[in-house]
Amino acid sequence: MNDAKVGSSRLLSISQVQALTGVKKSTLRHWETEFRDFIDSERSNGNQRRFSDNAVDKIQKIRELVEDQGLTLKGVRQRLEKSLVDSKPPPSESDTKLSDNVQQFADLMSDHIMRRLFENQAKQQQEGS
């Protein structure tokens, strides 16, 4: 077997992924394009696809959703996007405080700019009279 190694993670050829998952090569190529945001693949020096273990896990999940649960590719995409949103940690208290501080700053700047505009407009009207 000719496994390419990058760091500590192995990269598998499309033939190896087909053997592991039971998904045809043509389907793997299509899914690689369809789910570009989810399936990360690399190209070897010879321009051959190489898939990480993480990509293989995602391919197996997609296969399960399509074959076992009968979802369309659109349904699979929606499910994957939802799982990404659900897996994001809630904002920390410091993130919320920062967000509040940024909003307060934006409000102050807006008030300052509006005040300056009205002052300049009043000056121009006085000078014109």
PAFI-358379 format. One record per residue: residue number from 0; residue in one letter; chain; x, y, z of N, C-alpha, C, O in turn. Coordinates in Angstrom, 1 decimal. Last residue first. Layout:
+-----+--------+--------+--------+--------+--------+--------+--------+--------+--------+--------+--------+--------+--------+--------+
| num | residu | chaine |   n_px |   n_py |   n_pz |  ca_px |  ca_py |  ca_pz |   c_px |   c_py |   c_pz |   o_px |   o_py |   o_pz |
+-----+--------+--------+--------+--------+--------+--------+--------+--------+--------+--------+--------+--------+--------+--------+
| NUM |      A |      A |      X |      Y |      Z |      X |      Y |      Z |      X |      Y |      Z |      X |      Y |      Z |
...
+-----+--------+--------+--------+--------+--------+--------+--------+--------+--------+--------+--------+--------+--------+--------+
END
This chain:
+-----+--------+--------+--------+--------+--------+--------+--------+--------+--------+--------+--------+--------+--------+--------+
| num | residu | chaine |   n_px |   n_py |   n_pz |  ca_px |  ca_py |  ca_pz |   c_px |   c_py |   c_pz |   o_px |   o_py |   o_pz |
+-----+--------+--------+--------+--------+--------+--------+--------+--------+--------+--------+--------+--------+--------+--------+
| 128 |      S |      A |  -25.8 |   83.8 |    6.1 |  -26.7 |   84.8 |    6.4 |  -26.1 |   86.2 |    6.5 |  -26.8 |   87.1 |    6.8 |
| 127 |      G |      A |  -23.7 |   82.0 |    5.8 |  -24.4 |   82.4 |    4.6 |  -25.4 |   83.5 |    4.9 |  -25.9 |   84.1 |    3.9 |
| 126 |      E |      A |  -22.9 |   81.6 |    8.4 |  -21.9 |   82.3 |    7.5 |  -22.7 |   82.8 |    6.2 |  -22.3 |   83.8 |    5.7 |
| 125 |      Q |      A |  -25.0 |   80.1 |    9.3 |  -24.7 |   81.4 |    9.9 |  -23.8 |   82.3 |    9.0 |  -24.0 |   83.5 |    8.9 |
| 124 |      Q |      A |  -24.8 |   77.8 |    7.7 |  -26.0 |   78.6 |    7.6 |  -25.8 |   80.0 |    8.2 |  -26.3 |   81.0 |    7.7 |
| 123 |      Q |      A |  -22.4 |   76.9 |    8.6 |  -22.5 |   77.3 |    7.2 |  -23.7 |   78.1 |    7.0 |  -23.7 |   79.1 |    6.2 |
| 122 |      K |      A |  -23.0 |   76.3 |   11.3 |  -22.0 |   77.3 |   10.9 |  -22.1 |   77.8 |    9.5 |  -22.0 |   79.0 |    9.3 |
| 121 |      A |      A |  -24.9 |   74.2 |   10.9 |  -25.3 |   75.4 |   11.5 |  -24.3 |   76.6 |   11.2 |  -24.7 |   77.7 |   11.0 |
| 120 |      Q |      A |  -23.2 |   72.3 |    9.7 |  -24.3 |   72.8 |    8.9 |  -24.8 |   74.1 |    9.5 |  -25.2 |   75.0 |    8.8 |
| 119 |      N |      A |  -21.5 |   71.8 |   11.9 |  -21.0 |   72.3 |   10.6 |  -22.1 |   72.9 |    9.8 |  -21.9 |   74.0 |    9.1 |
| 118 |      E |      A |  -23.3 |   70.7 |   13.7 |  -22.6 |   72.0 |   14.0 |  -22.0 |   72.6 |   12.8 |  -22.2 |   73.8 |   12.6 |
| 117 |      F |      A |  -24.2 |   68.5 |   12.3 |  -25.2 |   69.5 |   12.6 |  -24.5 |   70.8 |   13.0 |  -24.9 |   71.9 |   12.6 |
| 116 |      L |      A |  -21.7 |   67.0 |   12.3 |  -22.4 |   67.4 |   11.0 |  -23.4 |   68.5 |   11.3 |  -23.5 |   69.5 |   10.5 |
| 115 |      R |      A |  -21.3 |   66.7 |   15.0 |  -20.3 |   67.5 |   14.2 |  -21.0 |   67.9 |   12.9 |  -20.8 |   69.1 |   12.5 |
| 114 |      R |      A |  -23.4 |   65.0 |   15.7 |  -23.3 |   66.3 |   16.3 |  -22.4 |   67.2 |   15.5 |  -22.7 |   68.4 |   15.3 |
| 113 |      M |      A |  -22.8 |   62.8 |   14.1 |  -24.0 |   63.5 |   13.8 |  -23.9 |   64.9 |   14.4 |  -24.4 |   65.9 |   13.8 |
| 112 |      I |      A |  -20.4 |   62.0 |   15.4 |  -20.4 |   62.4 |   13.9 |  -21.6 |   63.2 |   13.6 |  -21.5 |   64.2 |   12.9 |
| 111 |      H |      A |  -21.3 |   61.3 |   17.9 |  -20.3 |   62.4 |   17.7 |  -20.3 |   62.9 |   16.3 |  -20.2 |   64.1 |   16.1 |
| 110 |      D |      A |  -23.1 |   59.2 |   17.4 |  -23.6 |   60.5 |   18.0 |  -22.6 |   61.6 |   17.8 |  -23.0 |   62.7 |   17.5 |
| 109 |      S |      A |  -21.2 |   57.4 |   16.3 |  -22.3 |   57.9 |   15.5 |  -22.9 |   59.2 |   16.1 |  -23.1 |   60.1 |   15.3 |
| 108 |      M |      A |  -19.6 |   57.0 |   18.5 |  -19.0 |   57.6 |   17.3 |  -20.1 |   58.1 |   16.4 |  -20.0 |   59.2 |   15.9 |
| 107 |      L |      A |  -21.4 |   55.8 |   20.3 |  -20.8 |   57.1 |   20.6 |  -20.2 |   57.8 |   19.4 |  -20.4 |   59.0 |   19.2 |
| 106 |      D |      A |  -22.1 |   53.5 |   18.8 |  -23.1 |   54.4 |   19.1 |  -22.5 |   55.8 |   19.5 |  -23.0 |   56.8 |   19.0 |
| 105 |      A |      A |  -19.6 |   52.2 |   18.8 |  -20.2 |   52.6 |   17.5 |  -21.3 |   53.6 |   17.8 |  -21.4 |   54.6 |   17.0 |
| 104 |      F |      A |  -19.2 |   51.7 |   21.5 |  -18.3 |   52.6 |   20.8 |  -18.9 |   53.1 |   19.5 |  -18.8 |   54.3 |   19.2 |
| 103 |      Q |      A |  -21.3 |   49.9 |   21.9 |  -21.3 |   51.2 |   22.6 |  -20.4 |   52.2 |   22.0 |  -20.7 |   53.4 |   21.8 |
| 102 |      Q |      A |  -20.4 |   47.8 |   20.3 |  -21.7 |   48.5 |   20.0 |  -21.8 |   49.9 |   20.7 |  -22.2 |   50.8 |   20.1 |
| 101 |      V |      A |  -18.1 |   47.1 |   21.7 |  -18.0 |   47.6 |   20.3 |  -19.3 |   48.4 |   19.9 |  -19.2 |   49.4 |   19.3 |
| 100 |      N |      A |  -19.2 |   46.3 |   24.1 |  -18.3 |   47.5 |   24.1 |  -18.2 |   48.0 |   22.7 |  -18.1 |   49.2 |   22.5 |
|  99 |      D |      A |  -20.6 |   44.0 |   23.3 |  -21.3 |   45.2 |   23.9 |  -20.5 |   46.4 |   23.8 |  -21.0 |   47.5 |   23.5 |
|  98 |      S |      A |  -18.4 |   42.5 |   22.4 |  -19.5 |   42.9 |   21.5 |  -20.3 |   44.1 |   22.0 |  -20.6 |   45.0 |   21.2 |
|  97 |      L |      A |  -17.1 |   42.1 |   24.8 |  -16.5 |   42.8 |   23.8 |  -17.5 |   43.3 |   22.7 |  -17.4 |   44.5 |   22.3 |
|  96 |      K |      A |  -19.1 |   40.7 |   26.2 |  -18.7 |   42.0 |   26.7 |  -18.0 |   42.8 |   25.6 |  -18.2 |   44.0 |   25.5 |
|  95 |      T |      A |  -19.1 |   38.4 |   24.6 |  -20.3 |   39.2 |   24.7 |  -20.0 |   40.6 |   25.2 |  -20.5 |   41.6 |   24.7 |
|  94 |      D |      A |  -16.5 |   37.5 |   25.0 |  -16.9 |   37.8 |   23.7 |  -18.2 |   38.7 |   23.7 |  -18.3 |   39.7 |   22.9 |
|  93 |      S |      A |  -16.6 |   36.9 |   27.7 |  -15.7 |   38.0 |   27.3 |  -16.1 |   38.4 |   25.9 |  -16.0 |   39.6 |   25.5 |
|  92 |      E |      A |  -18.4 |   34.8 |   27.8 |  -18.8 |   36.1 |   28.4 |  -17.9 |   37.2 |   28.0 |  -18.4 |   38.3 |   27.8 |
|  91 |      S |      A |  -18.5 |   33.2 |   24.6 |  -18.0 |   33.3 |   25.9 |  -18.5 |   34.7 |   26.5 |  -18.9 |   35.6 |   25.7 |
|  90 |      P |      A |  -21.0 |   31.8 |   22.5 |  -20.0 |   32.9 |   22.8 |  -19.7 |   33.0 |   24.3 |  -20.6 |   32.8 |   25.1 |
|  89 |      P |      A |  -21.1 |   28.2 |   22.4 |  -21.8 |   29.5 |   22.6 |  -20.7 |   30.6 |   22.8 |  -19.6 |   30.3 |   23.4 |
|  88 |      P |      A |  -19.4 |   26.4 |   19.8 |  -19.6 |   26.7 |   21.2 |  -20.3 |   28.1 |   21.3 |  -20.1 |   28.9 |   20.5 |
|  87 |      K |      A |  -20.9 |   24.6 |   17.2 |  -20.1 |   25.8 |   17.5 |  -20.4 |   26.1 |   19.0 |  -21.6 |   26.1 |   19.4 |
|  86 |      S |      A |  -22.6 |   22.6 |   16.5 |  -21.4 |   22.2 |   17.2 |  -20.5 |   23.4 |   17.6 |  -19.5 |   23.2 |   18.3 |
|  85 |      D |      A |  -24.7 |   23.7 |   15.2 |  -25.0 |   23.2 |   16.5 |  -23.7 |   22.9 |   17.3 |  -23.7 |   22.9 |   18.5 |
|  84 |      V |      A |  -23.4 |   24.3 |   12.8 |  -23.9 |   25.4 |   13.6 |  -24.1 |   24.9 |   15.0 |  -23.7 |   25.6 |   16.0 |
|  83 |      L |      A |  -22.9 |   21.8 |   11.9 |  -21.8 |   22.7 |   12.1 |  -22.2 |   23.8 |   13.0 |  -21.4 |   24.2 |   13.9 |
|  82 |      S |      A |  -25.4 |   20.7 |   11.6 |  -24.5 |   20.1 |   12.6 |  -23.3 |   21.0 |   12.9 |  -22.8 |   21.0 |   14.0 |
|  81 |      K |      A |  -26.4 |   22.4 |    9.5 |  -27.0 |   22.4 |   10.9 |  -26.1 |   21.9 |   11.9 |  -25.9 |   22.4 |   13.0 |
|  80 |      E |      A |  -24.8 |   21.5 |    7.4 |  -24.7 |   22.9 |    7.9 |  -25.2 |   23.0 |    9.3 |  -24.7 |   23.8 |   10.1 |
|  79 |      L |      A |  -25.7 |   18.8 |    7.3 |  -24.3 |   19.1 |    7.6 |  -24.1 |   20.5 |    8.1 |  -23.4 |   20.8 |    9.1 |
|  78 |      R |      A |  -28.3 |   19.2 |    6.5 |  -28.0 |   18.5 |    7.8 |  -26.6 |   18.8 |    8.2 |  -26.3 |   19.0 |    9.4 |
|  77 |      Q |      A |  -28.0 |   20.5 |    4.1 |  -28.7 |   21.2 |    5.2 |  -28.4 |   20.6 |    6.5 |  -28.2 |   21.2 |    7.5 |
|  76 |      R |      A |  -26.7 |   18.5 |    2.6 |  -26.0 |   19.8 |    2.9 |  -26.7 |   20.5 |    4.0 |  -26.0 |   21.0 |    4.9 |
|  75 |      V |      A |  -28.7 |   16.5 |    2.6 |  -27.5 |   16.2 |    3.3 |  -26.8 |   17.5 |    3.6 |  -26.2 |   17.7 |    4.7 |
|  74 |      G |      A |  -30.6 |   17.9 |    1.1 |  -30.9 |   17.5 |    2.5 |  -29.7 |   17.2 |    3.3 |  -29.6 |   17.6 |    4.4 |
|  73 |      K |      A |  -29.2 |   17.9 |   -1.3 |  -29.6 |   19.2 |   -0.7 |  -29.9 |   18.9 |    0.8 |  -29.6 |   19.8 |    1.6 |
|  72 |      L |      A |  -29.1 |   15.2 |   -1.9 |  -27.8 |   15.9 |   -1.6 |  -28.1 |   17.3 |   -0.9 |  -27.4 |   17.8 |   -0.1 |
|  71 |      T |      A |  -31.7 |   13.6 |    0.0 |  -31.1 |   14.1 |   -1.2 |  -29.9 |   14.9 |   -0.9 |  -29.6 |   15.1 |    0.3 |
|  70 |      L |      A |  -31.8 |   10.8 |    2.2 |  -31.8 |   12.2 |    2.0 |  -31.2 |   12.5 |    0.6 |  -30.4 |   11.8 |    0.1 |
|  69 |      G |      A |  -32.0 |    8.1 |    3.2 |  -32.7 |    8.5 |    2.0 |  -32.7 |   10.0 |    1.7 |  -33.6 |   10.5 |    1.0 |
|  68 |      Q |      A |  -30.7 |    6.9 |    5.2 |  -31.8 |    7.8 |    5.6 |  -32.5 |    8.4 |    4.4 |  -33.6 |    9.0 |    4.5 |
|  67 |      D |      A |  -28.8 |    5.3 |    3.8 |  -29.6 |    4.7 |    4.9 |  -30.8 |    5.6 |    5.3 |  -31.9 |    5.1 |    5.6 |
|  66 |      E |      A |  -27.8 |    6.9 |    1.7 |  -28.2 |    5.5 |    1.5 |  -29.2 |    5.1 |    2.6 |  -30.2 |    4.4 |    2.3 |
|  65 |      V |      A |  -27.4 |    9.6 |    2.7 |  -28.0 |    9.3 |    1.4 |  -28.6 |    7.9 |    1.3 |  -29.7 |    7.8 |    1.0 |
|  64 |      L |      A |  -26.3 |    9.2 |    5.3 |  -27.4 |   10.1 |    5.1 |  -28.1 |    9.8 |    3.8 |  -29.4 |    9.9 |    3.7 |
|  63 |      E |      A |  -24.1 |    7.5 |    4.7 |  -25.2 |    7.1 |    5.6 |  -26.4 |    7.9 |    5.4 |  -27.5 |    7.4 |    5.4 |
|  62 |      R |      A |  -22.6 |    9.2 |    3.0 |  -23.1 |    7.9 |    2.5 |  -24.3 |    7.4 |    3.4 |  -25.3 |    7.0 |    2.8 |
|  61 |      I |      A |  -21.9 |   11.2 |    4.9 |  -22.7 |   11.5 |    3.8 |  -23.4 |   10.3 |    3.2 |  -24.6 |   10.3 |    2.8 |
|  60 |      K |      A |  -20.3 |    9.6 |    6.6 |  -21.5 |   10.3 |    7.2 |  -22.5 |   10.6 |    6.0 |  -23.7 |   10.4 |    6.1 |
|  59 |      Q |      A |  -18.2 |    8.9 |    4.9 |  -19.1 |    7.9 |    5.5 |  -20.4 |    8.4 |    6.0 |  -21.4 |    7.8 |    5.9 |
|  58 |      I |      A |  -17.2 |   11.5 |    4.5 |  -17.8 |   10.7 |    3.4 |  -18.7 |    9.6 |    3.9 |  -19.7 |    9.4 |    3.3 |
|  57 |      K |      A |  -16.3 |   12.0 |    7.1 |  -17.4 |   12.9 |    6.5 |  -18.0 |   12.2 |    5.3 |  -19.2 |   12.2 |    5.1 |
|  56 |      D |      A |  -14.2 |   10.2 |    7.3 |  -15.4 |   10.1 |    8.2 |  -16.6 |   10.9 |    7.7 |  -17.7 |   10.4 |    7.8 |
|  55 |      V |      A |  -12.6 |   11.1 |    5.2 |  -13.2 |    9.8 |    5.1 |  -14.4 |    9.6 |    6.0 |  -15.4 |    9.1 |    5.7 |
|  54 |      A |      A |  -11.8 |   13.5 |    6.3 |  -12.6 |   13.5 |    5.1 |  -13.3 |   12.2 |    4.9 |  -14.4 |   12.2 |    4.5 |
|  53 |      N |      A |  -10.3 |   12.5 |    8.4 |  -11.4 |   13.3 |    8.7 |  -12.4 |   13.4 |    7.5 |  -13.6 |   13.3 |    7.7 |
|  52 |      D |      A |   -8.2 |   11.3 |    7.1 |   -9.1 |   10.5 |    7.9 |  -10.4 |   11.2 |    8.2 |  -11.5 |   10.6 |    8.2 |
|  51 |      S |      A |   -8.0 |   12.9 |    3.8 |   -7.6 |   12.7 |    5.2 |   -8.5 |   11.8 |    5.9 |   -9.6 |   11.5 |    5.4 |
|  50 |      F |      A |   -7.2 |   12.0 |    0.5 |   -8.2 |   12.3 |    1.5 |   -7.7 |   12.0 |    2.9 |   -7.0 |   11.0 |    3.1 |
|  49 |      R |      A |   -6.1 |   13.1 |   -2.6 |   -5.7 |   12.5 |   -1.3 |   -6.7 |   13.0 |   -0.2 |   -6.9 |   14.2 |   -0.1 |
|  48 |      R |      A |   -6.0 |   12.9 |   -6.1 |   -6.7 |   13.3 |   -4.9 |   -6.2 |   12.5 |   -3.7 |   -5.8 |   11.3 |   -3.8 |
|  47 |      Q |      A |   -3.1 |   13.8 |   -8.0 |   -4.0 |   12.8 |   -7.5 |   -4.7 |   13.2 |   -6.2 |   -4.0 |   13.8 |   -5.4 |
|  46 |      N |      A |   -1.0 |   15.2 |   -9.0 |   -2.3 |   15.8 |   -9.1 |   -3.4 |   14.7 |   -8.8 |   -4.5 |   14.8 |   -9.3 |
|  45 |      G |      A |    1.5 |   14.4 |   -8.2 |    1.0 |   13.9 |   -9.5 |   -0.4 |   14.3 |   -9.8 |   -1.1 |   13.7 |  -10.6 |
|  44 |      N |      A |    1.7 |   15.5 |   -5.7 |    2.5 |   16.1 |   -6.8 |    2.0 |   15.6 |   -8.2 |    2.2 |   16.4 |   -9.1 |
|  43 |      S |      A |   -1.8 |   15.4 |   -4.7 |   -0.4 |   15.0 |   -4.6 |    0.4 |   15.7 |   -5.7 |   -0.2 |   16.4 |   -6.5 |
|  42 |      R |      A |   -4.2 |   17.5 |   -3.2 |   -3.7 |   16.9 |   -4.4 |   -2.2 |   16.6 |   -4.2 |   -1.4 |   17.4 |   -3.6 |
|  41 |      E |      A |   -6.7 |   16.9 |   -0.7 |   -5.5 |   17.6 |   -1.2 |   -5.1 |   16.9 |   -2.5 |   -5.7 |   15.9 |   -2.9 |
|  40 |      S |      A |   -9.9 |   17.7 |    0.7 |   -9.0 |   16.8 |    0.0 |   -7.8 |   17.6 |   -0.5 |   -7.8 |   18.9 |   -0.6 |
|  39 |      D |      A |  -12.5 |   17.8 |    2.9 |  -11.2 |   18.5 |    2.5 |  -10.3 |   17.4 |    1.9 |  -10.0 |   16.4 |    2.5 |
|  38 |      I |      A |  -15.8 |   18.4 |    2.8 |  -14.8 |   17.3 |    2.5 |  -13.5 |   18.0 |    2.0 |  -13.4 |   18.6 |    1.0 |
|  37 |      F |      A |  -17.1 |   20.8 |    3.2 |  -17.1 |   19.8 |    4.3 |  -16.0 |   18.7 |    4.0 |  -15.4 |   18.2 |    5.0 |
|  36 |      D |      A |  -17.1 |   22.5 |    1.1 |  -16.9 |   23.1 |    2.4 |  -16.7 |   22.1 |    3.5 |  -16.3 |   22.4 |    4.6 |
|  35 |      R |      A |  -17.7 |   20.7 |   -1.0 |  -16.3 |   21.3 |   -0.9 |  -16.0 |   21.9 |    0.4 |  -14.9 |   21.9 |    0.9 |
|  34 |      F |      A |  -19.7 |   19.0 |   -1.9 |  -19.5 |   19.3 |   -0.4 |  -18.1 |   19.8 |   -0.2 |  -17.5 |   19.5 |    0.8 |
|  33 |      E |      A |  -19.4 |   18.8 |   -4.7 |  -20.7 |   19.2 |   -4.1 |  -20.6 |   19.7 |   -2.6 |  -21.2 |   20.6 |   -2.2 |
|  32 |      T |      A |  -16.8 |   17.8 |   -5.0 |  -17.2 |   19.1 |   -5.6 |  -18.4 |   19.7 |   -4.9 |  -18.5 |   20.8 |   -4.5 |
|  31 |      E |      A |  -17.0 |   15.4 |   -3.6 |  -15.9 |   16.3 |   -3.3 |  -16.2 |   17.7 |   -3.8 |  -15.9 |   18.7 |   -3.2 |
|  30 |      W |      A |  -19.1 |   14.2 |   -4.9 |  -19.3 |   14.7 |   -3.5 |  -18.2 |   15.7 |   -3.1 |  -18.4 |   16.6 |   -2.4 |
|  29 |      H |      A |  -17.8 |   13.6 |   -7.3 |  -19.0 |   14.5 |   -7.3 |  -19.2 |   15.1 |   -5.9 |  -19.4 |   16.3 |   -5.8 |
|  28 |      R |      A |  -15.9 |   11.8 |   -6.4 |  -15.5 |   13.0 |   -7.2 |  -16.6 |   14.1 |   -7.1 |  -16.4 |   15.2 |   -6.9 |
|  27 |      L |      A |  -17.5 |    9.8 |   -5.4 |  -16.6 |   10.5 |   -4.5 |  -16.1 |   11.9 |   -5.1 |  -16.1 |   12.9 |   -4.5 |
|  26 |      T |      A |  -18.7 |    8.9 |   -7.7 |  -19.5 |    9.6 |   -6.6 |  -18.7 |   10.4 |   -5.7 |  -19.0 |   11.5 |   -5.3 |
|  25 |      S |      A |  -16.5 |    7.8 |   -8.9 |  -17.2 |    8.9 |   -9.6 |  -18.1 |    9.6 |   -8.6 |  -18.2 |   10.9 |   -8.7 |
|  24 |      K |      A |  -15.9 |    5.8 |   -7.1 |  -14.9 |    6.9 |   -7.4 |  -15.6 |    8.1 |   -8.0 |  -15.4 |    9.2 |   -7.6 |
|  23 |      K |      A |  -18.5 |    4.7 |   -4.9 |  -17.8 |    4.7 |   -6.2 |  -16.9 |    5.9 |   -6.3 |  -17.2 |    7.0 |   -5.8 |
|  22 |      V |      A |  -18.1 |    3.7 |   -1.5 |  -18.6 |    4.7 |   -2.4 |  -17.8 |    4.7 |   -3.7 |  -16.6 |    4.7 |   -3.7 |
|  21 |      G |      A |  -17.0 |    2.1 |    0.4 |  -17.9 |    1.4 |   -0.6 |  -18.6 |    2.4 |   -1.5 |  -19.5 |    2.1 |   -2.2 |
|  20 |      T |      A |  -15.1 |    2.9 |    2.1 |  -16.4 |    3.4 |    2.3 |  -17.4 |    2.7 |    1.4 |  -18.6 |    2.7 |    1.7 |
|  19 |      L |      A |  -12.6 |    1.6 |    1.5 |  -13.0 |    1.8 |    2.9 |  -14.5 |    2.1 |    3.1 |  -15.2 |    1.6 |    4.0 |
|  18 |      A |      A |  -12.5 |    1.7 |   -1.3 |  -12.4 |    0.4 |   -0.6 |  -12.9 |    0.5 |    0.9 |  -13.6 |   -0.4 |    1.3 |
|  17 |      Q |      A |  -12.5 |    4.5 |   -1.6 |  -13.6 |    3.7 |   -2.2 |  -13.6 |    2.3 |   -1.5 |  -14.7 |    1.8 |   -1.1 |
|  16 |      V |      A |  -10.1 |    5.1 |   -0.4 |  -11.3 |    5.7 |    0.2 |  -12.5 |    4.8 |   -0.4 |  -13.5 |    4.5 |    0.4 |
|  15 |      Q |      A |   -8.4 |    3.9 |   -2.2 |   -8.4 |    3.5 |   -0.8 |   -9.7 |    3.9 |   -0.1 |  -10.3 |    3.2 |    0.6 |
|  14 |      S |      A |   -8.9 |    5.4 |   -4.5 |   -9.1 |    4.0 |   -4.5 |   -9.2 |    3.4 |   -3.1 |  -10.1 |    2.6 |   -2.8 |
|  13 |      I |      A |   -8.0 |    7.9 |   -3.7 |   -9.4 |    7.8 |   -4.0 |   -9.8 |    6.3 |   -4.0 |  -10.9 |    5.9 |   -3.6 |
|  12 |      S |      A |   -5.6 |    7.6 |   -1.0 |   -6.0 |    7.8 |   -2.4 |   -7.5 |    7.5 |   -2.6 |   -8.1 |    7.0 |   -1.7 |
|  11 |      L |      A |   -5.2 |    9.3 |    2.1 |   -5.6 |    8.1 |    1.3 |   -5.9 |    8.5 |   -0.1 |   -6.5 |    9.6 |   -0.4 |
|  10 |      L |      A |   -2.8 |   10.3 |    4.4 |   -3.7 |   10.7 |    3.3 |   -3.9 |    9.5 |    2.4 |   -3.0 |    8.8 |    2.1 |
|   9 |      R |      A |   -2.4 |   10.5 |    7.9 |   -2.2 |    9.8 |    6.6 |   -3.2 |   10.4 |    5.6 |   -4.3 |   10.8 |    6.0 |
|   8 |      S |      A |   -0.8 |   12.8 |   10.1 |   -2.0 |   12.2 |    9.5 |   -1.8 |   11.6 |    8.2 |   -1.0 |   12.2 |    7.3 |
|   7 |      S |      A |    1.5 |   13.9 |   11.0 |    1.1 |   12.6 |   11.6 |   -0.2 |   12.0 |   11.0 |   -0.6 |   11.0 |   11.4 |
|   6 |      G |      A |    2.8 |   15.1 |    8.0 |    2.8 |   15.3 |    9.5 |    2.4 |   13.9 |   10.1 |    3.0 |   12.9 |    9.7 |
|   5 |      V |      A |    1.6 |   13.1 |    5.7 |    1.8 |   14.5 |    5.9 |    1.7 |   14.7 |    7.4 |    0.6 |   14.6 |    8.0 |
|   4 |      K |      A |    2.1 |   10.4 |    3.6 |    2.1 |   10.9 |    4.9 |    2.4 |   12.4 |    4.9 |    3.3 |   12.9 |    4.3 |
|   3 |      A |      A |    0.4 |    8.2 |    1.4 |    1.2 |    9.4 |    1.6 |    1.1 |    9.9 |    3.0 |    0.0 |    9.7 |    3.6 |
|   2 |      D |      A |    0.7 |    4.7 |    1.1 |    0.0 |    5.8 |    1.8 |    0.9 |    7.0 |    1.8 |    2.1 |    6.9 |    2.2 |
|   1 |      N |      A |    0.5 |    2.3 |   -0.7 |    1.3 |    3.4 |   -0.9 |    0.6 |    4.6 |   -0.3 |    0.1 |    5.5 |   -1.0 |
|   0 |      M |      A |    0.8 |   -1.2 |    0.0 |    0.0 |    0.0 |    0.0 |    0.9 |    1.2 |    0.0 |    1.9 |    1.3 |    0.7 |
+-----+--------+--------+--------+--------+--------+--------+--------+--------+--------+--------+--------+--------+--------+--------+
END
